[in-house]
Amino acid sequence: MSTAVRKIKYVKMTDSELKALGCTDIEEMISEDFGVPGTDERDAFDREAEAFILAERLKEERRKAGLTQEQLAALAKFSK
């Protein structure tokens, strides 16, 4: 069984080129759904997104260390 290696070429595109292809800027999409920065709804979204990212990083590092949630909690002196 052979494995094929695909090389992917990345191309930097300008905002106007992306828009011409029908792509929407991520900031525009978030603002449309959760409001512009500084609004209560957007601030709540930003806090929840940062909490999610932190939790995912912690999970990744815990798994790299080969620890269960219970083991990490014991090491950190936390309990459920």
Secondary structure by P-SEA (a helix, b strand, c coil): cbbbbbbbbbbbbcaaaaaaaccccaaaaaaacccccccaaaaaaaaaaaaaaaaaaaaaaaaaacccaaaaaaaacccc
